Amino acid sequence: MDAAQDDVFSDDITVPATDGYPLAATLFLPRGAKRHAVLINSATATPRKIYRRFAAYLAHRGCAVLTYDYRGIGDSRQKALEGYNRPRPLTGFKASMADWAARDMTAAVSWMRERYGHLPLGYVGHSFGGQALGLLPNNTEVSRALLVAAQAGYWKLMTSPERYRVFVMLNFVGLPLTRLLGYAPGRMGLGEDLPKDVFLQWVDWVMSPHYLFDDRALGGLKNFPKYHGAMRAFCLSADPWTTRPAVELLCAGFTSIKPEILTVTPADAGVGRIGHFGFFRPEHRATLWQGAAEWLQT
C-alpha cells in the first residue's frame, strides 16, 4: 500500500457536501504529531487517486491531508449510477463547476477546519482546484494556497497548436456529443466523463477572454477579494495550458494579495517533461515536492 510505504495512515471516508451529497474522500495522517492540515483539490475530470502519492508524502512530513472526488467524478459518481444503466451513467446527473466550488469544495474546507482548527490549513489546487479557491465563501480559512497548473483557461492564452485543437474539440466535438448523450464522454480526451452542465459551463469559460471572470451569473466571484492568505502559483513552462499570461490572469483576481508566480521548467526538476499533470509524479519527490512542502509548512 502506498500510504504504508510512506509511513502514514490512510482511510477512505465520506465527506458530506453542503447539500448532503456524499463525497468519496481519503484522509492521510502521519504516525507522529500533526503540525499542518492540507486539502488537495483536483483538476477537472480527475479522480483523487492521482494525488495519493503526493498526499502521502505530505502526511509523512507531519500533515493531515484530505483528498476527495467532486460529485460525478471518481468514487463520488456512484450516486449518479442510481437509476441509470451503463454506458451513460451521468445522463441526467445535475452538477456544474459552480456546484463543485459552492457545495463540494466549500464543504471540504469546512470539514478540515472542524477537525483540525488548531492547525494552519494549506490548500493545494490543481488546475480547476486552484481556480475555484477564489469562489469559496470560506476561503478565509486557508492560510497558504499552492496553485499547480491553475490558470484562467481562455483558449487564446494557450500555446499553438494546442489552442486550435482545444477550440475544435470543445466546439465541434464536445458540445454536439454532450448535447446528444446528456453528458461529456471522457473518451474525447478529457479524462473522466463529465456531467453535462459541468462541461457546458467549462466551455463557456474557455471561450471567454477573461475565463470565469466573465461569467456574471457566477455568484462566487465576490469571494475572490476575501482571500488574504499566502499564495504561490506554479506556471509550468512545458504545459500548453498553463502559460504565464493565463496564470497571471487568474492570480489577478485575488485583489487583496500579491500572489507569487513561479515558472517551473523541466530542467528545474531534472526531467525532460512535466506537463499539466506531471507535478504529481513521485519522481519529483526530492525536487518539486520538497520545495512545495517546505513552502506549505512555513
URCOR-V153674 format. One record per residue. RES is the residue in one letter. PHI is phi as a letter, one per 40 degrees, with the letter a starting at -180 (* if undefined). OMEGA is omega in radians with two decimals (NA if undefined). D_LAST is the distance of its C-alpha to the last C-alpha in whole Angstrom. Layout:
# URCOR-V153674
{{RES:PHI:OMEGA:D_LAST} {RES:PHI:OMEGA:D_LAST}}
This chain:
# URCOR-V153674
{{M:*:-3.08:29} {D:c:-3.08:26} {A:c:3.13:24} {A:c:3.12:26} {Q:c:3.13:25} {D:c:3.06:22} {D:g:3.07:22} {V:b:3.01:21} {F:c:3.01:23} {S:b:-3.09:24} {D:a:3.05:26} {D:c:-3.06:28} {I:b:3.04:28} {T:b:3.10:30} {V:b:3.14:28} {P:c:3.03:30} {A:c:-3.09:30} {T:c:3.10:30} {D:c:3.11:34} {G:g:3.14:34} {Y:c:-3.10:34} {P:c:3.13:33} {L:b:3.08:30} {A:c:-3.06:29} {A:a:3.03:26} {T:b:3.12:24} {L:b:3.12:22} {F:b:-3.09:20} {L:b:3.08:19} {P:c:3.07:18} {R:c:3.13:21} {G:c:-3.09:19} {A:c:3.07:16} {K:c:-3.09:14} {R:b:3.13:11} {H:a:2.99:10} {A:b:-3.11:12} {V:b:3.06:13} {L:b:3.12:16} {I:b:-3.04:17} {N:b:-2.91:20} {S:c:2.96:23} {A:c:3.09:25} {T:c:3.06:28} {A:f:-3.06:31} {T:b:3.12:28} {P:c:-3.06:28} {R:c:-3.10:25} {K:c:3.12:26} {I:c:-3.01:25} {Y:b:-3.00:21} {R:c:-3.13:22} {R:c:3.13:21} {F:c:3.11:18} {A:c:3.12:17} {A:c:3.11:19} {Y:c:3.13:16} {L:c:3.12:13} {A:c:3.10:15} {H:d:-3.14:16} {R:c:3.05:12} {G:h:-3.14:13} {C:b:2.89:12} {A:c:-2.97:15} {V:b:3.08:16} {L:b:2.94:19} {T:b:-3.11:21} {Y:a:3.11:24} {D:b:3.03:27} {Y:c:3.11:29} {R:d:-3.12:32} {G:g:-3.08:35} {I:b:3.06:32} {G:f:-3.13:32} {D:c:3.11:33} {S:c:3.09:33} {R:c:-3.04:36} {Q:d:3.13:38} {K:c:-3.14:39} {A:c:-3.12:40} {L:c:-3.10:43} {E:c:3.12:44} {G:g:3.14:48} {Y:b:3.10:47} {N:b:3.05:49} {R:c:0.23:47} {P:c:-3.10:47} {R:b:-3.04:46} {P:c:-3.10:44} {L:c:3.10:42} {T:c:3.14:45} {G:g:-3.12:45} {F:c:-3.05:41} {K:c:3.06:40} {A:a:3.06:36} {S:b:3.07:35} {M:c:3.07:31} {A:c:3.08:31} {D:c:3.11:32} {W:d:-3.11:29} {A:c:-3.00:27} {A:c:-3.03:28} {R:b:-3.03:29} {D:c:-3.09:27} {M:c:3.10:24} {T:c:3.13:24} {A:c:-3.14:25} {A:c:3.08:22} {V:c:-3.14:20} {S:c:-3.14:22} {W:c:3.13:22} {M:c:-3.12:19} {R:c:3.13:19} {E:c:-3.07:22} {R:c:-3.08:21} {Y:b:-3.09:17} {G:c:3.13:17} {H:c:-3.11:16} {L:b:3.00:12} {P:c:-3.09:10} {L:b:3.03:11} {G:c:-3.06:10} {Y:b:3.05:13} {V:b:-3.12:14} {G:b:3.12:18} {H:c:3.11:20} {S:f:3.13:23} {F:d:3.12:24} {G:d:3.07:22} {G:c:3.12:20} {Q:d:-2.99:23} {A:c:-3.14:23} {L:d:-3.11:20} {G:c:-3.11:22} {L:c:-3.00:25} {L:c:3.13:23} {P:c:-3.14:25} {N:b:3.11:22} {N:c:3.06:19} {T:c:3.14:18} {E:c:-3.07:16} {V:c:-3.14:14} {S:c:-3.09:10} {R:b:-3.12:9} {A:b:3.08:12} {L:b:-3.13:12} {L:b:-3.11:16} {V:b:-3.13:18} {A:f:3.11:21} {A:b:-2.99:22} {Q:a:2.93:24} {A:c:-2.88:27} {G:c:3.03:30} {Y:c:-2.96:33} {W:c:-3.11:35} {K:c:3.07:36} {L:c:3.06:32} {M:c:3.12:33} {T:c:3.06:34} {S:c:0.04:38} {P:c:-3.07:39} {E:d:-3.10:37} {R:c:-3.12:37} {Y:c:3.07:41} {R:c:3.14:40} {V:c:-3.13:38} {F:d:-3.12:40} {V:c:-3.10:43} {M:c:-3.10:42} {L:c:-2.99:40} {N:c:-3.02:44} {F:b:3.07:46} {V:b:-3.04:45} {G:c:-3.09:43} {L:c:3.12:44} {P:c:-3.13:48} {L:c:-3.10:46} {T:c:3.12:44} {R:c:3.12:47} {L:c:-3.03:49} {L:c:-3.08:47} {G:g:3.04:46} {Y:a:3.14:42} {A:c:-3.10:40} {P:c:-3.13:41} {G:c:-3.12:38} {R:c:3.03:41} {M:c:-3.11:41} {G:h:-3.10:37} {L:c:-2.95:35} {G:h:3.07:34} {E:c:3.00:35} {D:d:3.13:37} {L:b:2.98:36} {P:d:-3.06:38} {K:d:-3.06:40} {D:c:3.02:39} {V:c:-3.10:35} {F:c:-3.10:37} {L:c:3.12:39} {Q:c:3.12:36} {W:c:3.12:34} {V:c:3.12:37} {D:d:3.11:38} {W:c:-3.09:34} {V:c:-3.13:34} {M:c:-3.09:38} {S:b:-3.06:36} {P:d:3.13:35} {H:b:3.06:32} {Y:f:-3.06:32} {L:c:-3.13:31} {F:c:3.10:31} {D:c:-3.10:35} {D:c:-3.06:35} {R:c:3.08:36} {A:c:-3.07:37} {L:c:-3.06:33} {G:c:-3.09:33} {G:c:-3.13:29} {L:d:-3.12:29} {K:c:-3.09:28} {N:c:3.14:25} {F:d:-3.12:23} {P:c:-3.11:23} {K:c:-3.07:22} {Y:c:-3.12:18} {H:b:-3.11:16} {G:c:3.07:12} {A:c:3.12:10} {M:a:3.00:12} {R:b:-3.12:12} {A:b:3.11:16} {F:c:3.02:17} {C:c:-3.08:21} {L:c:-2.97:23} {S:c:-3.10:25} {A:c:-3.14:28} {D:c:-3.10:27} {P:c:3.13:30} {W:c:-3.01:29} {T:c:3.10:26} {T:c:-3.13:27} {R:d:3.12:25} {P:c:-3.14:28} {A:c:3.10:27} {V:c:3.13:23} {E:c:3.13:24} {L:c:3.09:26} {L:c:-3.09:24} {C:c:3.13:21} {A:c:3.11:24} {G:c:3.12:24} {F:c:-2.93:21} {T:c:-3.11:23} {S:c:-3.11:21} {I:b:3.04:18} {K:b:-3.09:17} {P:c:3.05:16} {E:c:-3.13:15} {I:b:-3.13:17} {L:b:3.05:17} {T:c:-3.12:20} {V:b:3.12:20} {T:b:3.07:23} {P:d:3.13:25} {A:c:3.11:25} {D:c:-3.13:21} {A:b:3.14:21} {G:g:-3.13:25} {V:b:-3.13:27} {G:c:-3.08:29} {R:a:3.06:28} {I:b:3.11:25} {G:g:-3.02:27} {H:c:-3.11:26} {F:b:-2.95:25} {G:c:-3.14:24} {F:d:-3.02:20} {F:c:3.03:21} {R:c:-3.06:23} {P:c:3.10:22} {E:c:-3.14:23} {H:c:-3.09:20} {R:d:-3.05:18} {A:c:-3.11:18} {T:b:-3.06:17} {L:c:-3.12:16} {W:c:-3.11:14} {Q:c:3.14:12} {G:c:3.14:11} {A:c:-3.12:10} {A:c:3.14:9} {E:c:3.13:6} {W:c:3.13:5} {L:c:-3.07:6} {Q:c:3.10:4} {T:c:NA:0}}
